[in-house]
Amino acid sequence: MKVNILVIDNEESIRFSFSRFLVAEGHNVITATGYREALARMDETEFELIFADIFLEDGWGIDILREVMQRNLKTRVIIMTAYPSTETAQDSFRLHALDYLVKPLKQTGLLNSVNKALQQ
């Protein structure tokens, strides 16, 4: 099942790797470096799945969850971070994040998370 996936991360290597892995699985991937760019992408395209890093150069990935809720989208959001904390995990799940992943991610972990998200 081909879906639209948005990957939001200020690290180019993450955006590149995720995009490469997900395109190889047949998905359409669009990337954004920060919060404002992600909102612009969300205005242009309907996404089934969003990967959002918690720490963005111009905002927070958790604010992407709030935006999805405010827009009443059915988009699933997976939060990721290299700096996990109980507080950000709780905030993420309280705002209906589908998953909370700790970077660095291996390809198999990423693809398992995507498959799980798309089955829900």
C-alpha positions in Angstrom: 0.0 0.0 0.0 1.6 3.2 -1.2 1.1 6.2 1.2 2.3 9.7 1.6 4.8 10.1 4.4 6.2 13.4 5.8 9.6 13.2 7.5 10.4 16.2 9.6 14.0 16.5 10.9 16.7 19.1 10.8 19.3 16.5 10.2 19.8 16.0 6.5 21.2 12.5 7.1 18.0 11.4 8.8 15.8 12.9 6.1 17.9 11.2 3.4 18.0 7.8 5.1 14.3 7.7 5.9 13.4 8.8 2.4 15.6 6.2 0.8 14.3 3.4 3.0 10.6 4.4 2.6 10.7 5.1 -1.2 12.3 1.6 -1.6 9.2 0.2 0.1 7.0 2.0 -2.4 5.9 5.0 -0.4 5.8 8.7 -1.5 8.1 10.6 0.9 8.3 14.4 1.4 10.7 15.9 3.8 10.8 19.1 5.9 13.6 20.6 7.9 11.5 22.4 10.5 8.1 23.2 11.9 7.1 26.0 9.4 8.2 24.0 6.4 6.2 21.0 7.7 3.1 23.1 8.0 3.5 24.3 4.4 3.9 20.6 3.3 0.8 19.7 5.3 -1.1 22.5 3.4 -0.1 21.0 0.1 -0.4 17.3 0.6 -2.5 14.9 2.7 -0.3 12.5 4.7 -1.1 9.2 6.1 1.9 9.2 8.3 4.3 11.8 9.8 7.6 11.2 11.4 8.5 14.3 13.5 11.7 14.9 15.5 11.0 16.5 18.8 13.7 19.2 18.5 13.2 21.2 15.3 15.1 24.3 14.4 12.0 26.5 14.5 9.7 24.6 16.8 8.8 21.3 18.4 7.7 18.0 16.9 5.1 17.8 19.6 3.5 20.9 18.1 3.0 18.9 14.9 0.8 16.6 16.9 -1.2 19.6 18.1 -1.5 20.8 14.5 -2.8 17.4 13.3 -5.4 17.5 16.1 -6.5 21.1 15.4 -6.9 20.3 11.7 -8.8 17.2 12.6 -6.6 15.1 10.4 -6.6 11.3 10.4 -2.8 11.4 10.0 -0.8 9.1 12.3 2.2 10.8 13.9 5.4 9.1 15.1 7.6 11.2 17.4 11.4 10.5 17.3 14.2 11.9 19.4 17.8 11.3 20.2 17.2 12.7 23.7 14.3 10.7 25.2 12.7 11.8 28.4 9.7 10.7 30.4 8.1 14.1 30.0 8.3 14.2 26.2 7.1 10.6 25.9 4.1 11.4 28.1 3.3 14.6 26.2 3.6 12.7 22.9 1.2 9.9 23.9 -1.2 12.3 25.6 -1.5 14.1 22.2 -2.0 10.7 20.4 1.4 10.0 19.0 1.3 6.5 17.6 4.9 5.7 18.6 7.9 7.3 20.3 11.1 6.2 18.7 14.6 6.7 20.0 17.3 7.6 17.4 19.4 6.3 16.0 17.0 4.0 14.2 17.9 1.0 12.3 16.1 0.4 8.9 14.3 -2.6 10.3 13.0 -0.6 13.3 11.8 2.2 11.0 10.0 -0.2 8.6 8.4 -2.1 11.5 7.1 1.1 12.9 5.7 2.2 9.5 4.0 -1.2 8.9 2.5 -1.1 12.4 1.2 2.5 11.9 -0.4 1.6 8.5 -2.2 -1.4 9.9 -4.0 0.8 12.5 
